[in-house]
Amino acid sequence: MASWLPETLYETVGQGPAPSKDYYQLLVTRSQIIFRWWKISLRSEYRSARPGEEKDTHEDFLDNSYLQIQVALIFGKRTLDYVFNLCKGEFDFLERLLDSLLLSIISYLDLEDVTRLSQTSSRFAKLCKSDVLWERIVQSACDTITPDMRALAEDMGWRQMFFTNKLQLQRQLRKRKQRRESQRQMLL
């Protein structure tokens, strides 16, 4: 089932907890966990320290409490839980979908569901607030979008335009049109 997955399942980098300046990388491939570190220090005893690397199979990582503690300290419990799931073969396929495909799916949701989805993760929050999504929602709600409406939406944002009532939009469109006409008259 997971044979179509890429070789690298997950990768993250980070800095050790303060006051450390050490740099760390966690790489999860289909068959192993690779944990790398670089000591960064002005202290003379660490200047000759070489980068380190520890490789474990998924099964060995599940039993390696020392490495698990290191991952949790540096990258956090959520990252550790995610890596645990990857090691157990529990893949989050939704997380692997392209943003463009997720935006297409989200555009079919009810507004209440879009709001709930935006609260599930930072990625979904970003997608649910994106102008691309709200442009699709506005287009599905409106029969036609005039060039003036499109220009106004690009100025104020599609989401803001969707939630602005019709009278306010008409007023803003009228003001925008008057400004353009006054600018044209000044040029003549």
C-alpha positions in Angstrom: 0.0 0.0 0.0 2.8 2.5 0.9 5.0 1.5 -2.0 4.2 4.7 -3.9 5.5 6.8 -1.1 8.7 8.7 -1.7 12.0 7.5 -0.1 12.0 10.4 2.4 8.8 10.3 4.5 9.6 13.2 6.8 12.4 15.7 7.4 12.8 18.5 9.9 15.6 20.6 11.3 15.9 22.5 14.5 18.1 24.0 17.1 18.6 22.5 20.6 16.8 24.1 23.6 18.3 27.3 25.0 21.1 28.1 25.7 22.3 25.5 23.1 23.1 26.7 19.6 23.5 23.1 18.4 21.8 22.2 15.1 19.8 19.0 14.5 18.2 17.1 11.6 15.7 14.3 11.8 15.1 12.4 8.6 12.6 9.5 8.3 13.0 7.3 5.2 11.0 4.2 4.3 13.4 2.0 6.2 15.2 4.0 8.8 15.4 7.0 11.1 18.5 9.3 10.7 19.3 11.7 13.5 22.2 14.1 12.8 23.7 16.8 15.0 26.3 19.6 14.7 27.8 21.1 17.8 28.0 24.9 17.5 30.0 26.5 20.3 32.6 29.1 21.0 34.1 26.9 23.8 37.5 25.5 22.9 36.6 21.9 24.0 33.8 21.7 21.4 35.6 23.4 18.5 37.0 20.1 17.2 33.7 18.3 17.7 32.6 16.6 14.5 29.0 16.3 13.3 27.3 13.1 14.5 24.8 10.8 13.1 22.7 7.9 14.4 20.8 5.6 12.2 18.1 3.2 13.4 15.6 1.0 11.6 12.0 1.8 12.4 11.7 -1.1 14.8 14.9 -0.1 16.6 13.7 3.5 16.9 10.5 2.3 18.6 12.8 0.6 21.3 15.4 3.4 21.5 14.2 5.5 24.4 17.3 7.7 24.4 16.8 8.8 20.8 13.1 9.3 21.4 13.8 11.6 24.3 16.3 13.6 22.1 13.6 13.9 19.4 11.0 15.1 21.9 13.4 17.6 23.5 14.5 19.2 20.2 11.5 18.8 17.9 8.6 18.4 20.4 6.1 15.7 21.4 4.0 16.2 18.2 7.0 15.4 16.0 7.8 12.4 18.1 4.2 11.1 17.8 4.2 11.7 14.1 7.5 9.8 13.7 6.1 7.0 15.9 3.2 6.7 13.5 5.4 6.6 10.5 7.5 3.8 12.1 4.4 1.8 12.7 3.3 2.2 9.1 0.5 4.6 9.9 0.8 7.3 7.2 -1.2 10.5 7.1 -2.0 10.5 3.4 -4.1 13.7 3.7 -1.0 15.6 4.9 0.8 14.5 1.7 -1.7 15.9 -0.8 -0.8 19.0 -2.8 -2.2 22.3 -1.6 -4.0 22.8 -5.0 -5.8 19.5 -4.6 -6.7 20.3 -0.9 -8.0 23.7 -2.0 -10.3 22.0 -4.6 -11.7 19.7 -1.9 -12.1 22.4 0.7 -14.0 24.6 -1.8 -16.9 22.1 -1.7 -17.2 22.3 2.1 -19.9 24.3 3.9 -18.6 27.5 5.5 -19.0 26.0 9.0 -16.8 23.1 8.0 -14.2 25.4 6.5 -14.1 27.2 9.9 -13.7 23.9 11.8 -11.1 22.6 9.4 -9.0 25.8 9.8 -8.7 25.0 13.5 -7.1 21.6 12.9 -3.6 22.5 11.9 -1.5 25.5 10.8 -1.5 24.1 7.2 -5.3 24.0 7.0 -5.6 27.4 8.7 -3.4 28.8 6.0 -5.3 27.0 3.2 -8.7 28.0 4.7 -7.7 31.7 4.7 -6.1 31.8 1.3 -7.4 34.1 -1.4 -7.4 31.2 -3.9 -10.0 29.3 -1.8 -12.1 32.4 -1.2 -12.0 33.4 -4.9 -13.5 29.9 -5.7 -16.1 30.3 -3.0 -17.1 33.8 -4.3 -17.3 32.5 -7.8 -19.5 29.6 -6.8 -21.8 32.0 -4.9 -22.0 34.7 -7.5 -23.5 34.4 -11.0 -21.0 36.8 -12.6 -18.0 38.7 -11.4 -17.4 41.9 -13.2 -13.8 43.3 -13.7 -14.6 46.0 -11.1 -15.6 43.4 -8.6 -12.4 41.4 -9.3 -10.2 44.4 -8.9 -11.9 45.3 -5.6 -11.5 41.7 -4.4 -7.8 41.8 -5.2 -7.5 45.0 -3.3 -9.5 44.0 -0.2 -9.1 40.2 -0.4 -11.6 37.6 -1.6 -12.5 36.5 1.9 -13.2 40.0 3.0 -15.3 40.5 -0.1 -17.3 37.4 0.6 -18.3 38.5 4.1 -19.0 42.2 3.1 -22.7 42.8 2.6 -24.0 43.7 -0.8 -24.7 47.4 0.0 -21.2 48.0 1.3 -19.7 46.3 -1.8 -21.9 48.5 -4.1 -20.7 51.6 -2.2 -17.1 50.6 -2.4 -17.4 49.8 -6.1 -19.0 53.2 -6.7 -16.2 55.0 -4.8 -13.6 53.1 -6.7 -15.3 54.0 -10.0 -15.5 57.7 -9.0 -11.8 57.8 -8.0 -10.8 56.3 -11.4 -12.9 58.9 -13.3 -11.5 61.8 -11.3 -8.0 60.5 -12.0 -8.8 60.3 -15.7 -10.2 63.9 -15.7 -7.0 65.1 -13.9 -4.9 63.6 -16.7 -6.9 65.3 -19.4 
